[in-house]
Amino acid sequence: MLMHMLVLGFLVMGLDLTISGSAQAQMAQAKPLKIVVLGDSLSAGLGLSASAAFPDRLQKALKSKGILVEMINAGVSGDTASGGRDRIDWSVPEGTQAVIVELGANDALRGIDPAVTRAALSEILTRLKARHIAVLLCGMLAPPNYGSEYSARFNAIYPDLAKAFRVPLYPFFLEGVAADAKLNQADGLHPTAAGVDVIVKNILPTVEEFLGTISAQRS
């Protein structure tokens, strides 16, 4: 009888240890991914409350799907790709696991030489890759007022870099929102809260796939 009780006790203890180990594994999986959105006013949320800005809305959308992230809004209104490059060290803190790069709209609006934009974005990707941080690159399209040659050179930047650095690309950050007066503020450039929600809805599948690859590498 005593031996039976000892065996039963060890079995129970083993079960407890198994449950404890399983719980620890679940806790590890539930640890939020640390993500930085490195961008300009489109991600900073110019004209909107912080809770209506892209990073916050994206975090909420991911949470509704059971994906926990710790999102940092590193959007700076008026920033160019070169500006993002110059502040990358303090905008992307240690411990960051992924960066969503949303830069270039101001370059296109100001007619900056696409070679300058390309070089700045290339350096951003190089430096993030050196830090072993995963990147999702968001593309931008040039307005037509600078002509077809400028547009062709600018628009090619994002797919070219995504291919060269082997990072996922979301082709056009303002997909479904650009030029829609109902989804943009009075300036016609910055999305309203409803516009941000459209951006989030459209980019969400790409972000889910992107984060899925990171989670798979961590496990």
Protein Blocks (a to p, Z undefined) as FASTA:
>chain_A
ZZmmmmmmmmmmmmmmmmmmmmmmmmmmmpccdddddddfklnogoiafklpmklmmmmm
mmmnopacddddfbdehiafklmmmmmmmmmcghiabdcddehjlmmmnopafklmmmmm
mmmmmmmmmnopacddddddddfknojklmmmmmmmmmmmmmmnopacdfblkgokgopa
klpcfkomaccfklmmmmmmmmmmmmmmmmmmmmmmmZZ
